[in-house]
Amino acid sequence: MRSPQTAVAIAMFVTLAGTLAVAAQELKVRTVQGRVVDEDNRAVASAVVYLRDDRTNSVRTYITNSSGHYRFSWLGEYDDYELEAHTQNFRSHRHTISQWDTRHEFVVDLKLQRKQG
């Protein structure tokens, strides 16, 4: 037979777990991921992907893995973001993620082009 303290602890744990599950469903965060490729659509490893929050001007970076993939999680639902990739002598076009886009998962492939000038 369990002690009363054990029963109370189990009840508190179940309540907390349920509350966290509901909170996670209501928390609306977004994720953006994709690949960085060169002009011939080959994956680019070690490219730097920049994600800038337009509201705060804060910048997060990600260095692509060997298959050119990157991923940013925990993007705010009510913020606009700009995304671009750079590597030596190459850069991608800037891509915007709008707060008005209601998707929560974005897949954005960034194609590198030779820098002008």
C-alpha positions as CSV (number, residue, x, y, z in Angstrom):
1,M,0.0,0.0,0.0
2,R,1.3,3.5,-0.9
3,S,1.7,6.2,1.6
4,P,-0.5,9.3,1.4
5,Q,2.5,11.4,0.4
6,T,3.2,9.1,-2.5
7,A,-0.4,9.4,-3.7
8,V,-0.3,13.2,-3.4
9,A,3.0,13.3,-5.3
10,I,1.5,11.1,-8.1
11,A,-1.6,13.3,-8.4
12,M,0.6,16.4,-8.5
13,F,2.7,14.9,-11.3
14,V,-0.3,13.9,-13.4
15,T,-1.8,17.4,-13.0
16,L,1.5,19.1,-13.9
17,A,2.0,16.8,-16.9
18,G,-1.5,17.6,-18.2
19,T,-1.0,21.3,-17.7
20,L,2.3,21.2,-19.6
21,A,0.7,19.3,-22.5
22,V,-2.1,21.8,-22.9
23,A,0.4,24.8,-22.7
24,A,2.6,23.2,-25.4
25,Q,-0.4,22.9,-27.7
26,E,-1.4,26.6,-27.1
27,L,2.1,27.9,-27.5
28,K,2.3,28.8,-31.2
29,V,5.9,28.8,-32.3
30,R,7.3,28.5,-35.8
31,T,10.2,26.6,-37.3
32,V,12.1,27.3,-40.6
33,Q,14.4,24.8,-42.2
34,G,15.8,24.0,-45.5
35,R,19.0,23.5,-47.6
36,V,21.6,25.8,-48.9
37,V,22.6,25.0,-52.5
38,D,25.0,26.4,-55.1
39,E,24.1,27.5,-58.6
40,D,24.1,23.8,-59.8
41,N,21.7,22.8,-56.9
42,R,24.5,21.0,-55.0
43,A,24.4,21.1,-51.2
44,V,26.7,23.6,-49.6
45,A,28.3,22.5,-46.3
46,S,29.5,25.1,-43.8
47,A,27.5,28.0,-45.2
48,V,26.3,30.5,-42.6
49,V,22.5,31.1,-42.6
50,Y,21.4,34.3,-40.9
51,L,17.9,34.8,-39.4
52,R,17.1,38.4,-38.4
53,D,14.1,39.3,-36.3
54,D,12.7,42.5,-37.9
55,R,11.2,43.7,-34.6
56,T,14.3,43.4,-32.4
57,N,17.0,43.3,-35.0
58,S,18.5,40.3,-33.2
59,V,20.3,37.8,-35.5
60,R,20.6,34.1,-35.1
61,T,23.0,32.0,-37.2
62,Y,23.3,28.4,-38.2
63,I,26.2,26.7,-40.0
64,T,24.9,24.2,-42.5
65,N,25.7,20.5,-42.0
66,S,27.5,18.3,-44.6
67,S,24.2,18.0,-46.6
68,G,23.6,21.7,-46.6
69,H,20.7,21.6,-44.1
70,Y,19.9,24.2,-41.5
71,R,17.0,24.6,-39.0
72,F,15.8,27.4,-36.7
73,S,13.2,26.7,-34.1
74,W,11.2,28.7,-31.6
75,L,10.4,31.6,-33.9
76,G,7.8,33.9,-32.5
77,E,4.3,33.8,-34.1
78,Y,3.9,37.6,-34.2
79,D,7.3,38.6,-35.6
80,D,8.7,39.0,-39.2
81,Y,12.0,37.4,-40.1
82,E,14.6,37.8,-42.9
83,L,16.6,34.8,-43.9
84,E,19.7,34.6,-46.1
85,A,22.8,32.5,-46.5
86,H,26.4,33.5,-47.1
87,T,29.7,31.8,-47.8
88,Q,32.9,33.0,-49.2
89,N,32.2,35.1,-52.3
90,F,28.6,33.9,-52.5
91,R,25.2,34.9,-51.0
92,S,21.6,34.0,-51.4
93,H,18.6,36.3,-52.0
94,R,16.9,37.5,-48.8
95,H,13.7,35.6,-47.9
96,T,11.0,37.1,-45.7
97,I,8.8,35.2,-43.3
98,S,5.8,37.3,-42.5
99,Q,3.8,37.3,-39.2
100,W,0.7,37.2,-41.4
101,D,1.7,33.8,-42.8
102,T,-0.2,31.4,-40.5
103,R,2.0,28.3,-41.2
104,H,4.1,27.0,-38.3
105,E,6.5,25.0,-40.4
106,F,8.5,26.7,-43.3
107,V,10.8,25.0,-45.7
108,V,13.0,27.5,-47.5
109,D,15.9,26.4,-49.7
110,L,18.4,29.1,-50.3
111,K,20.4,29.3,-53.5
112,L,23.8,30.9,-53.4
113,Q,24.9,33.2,-56.2
114,R,28.2,35.0,-56.7
115,K,28.4,38.3,-54.9
116,Q,28.3,41.4,-57.2
117,G,31.2,43.8,-57.1
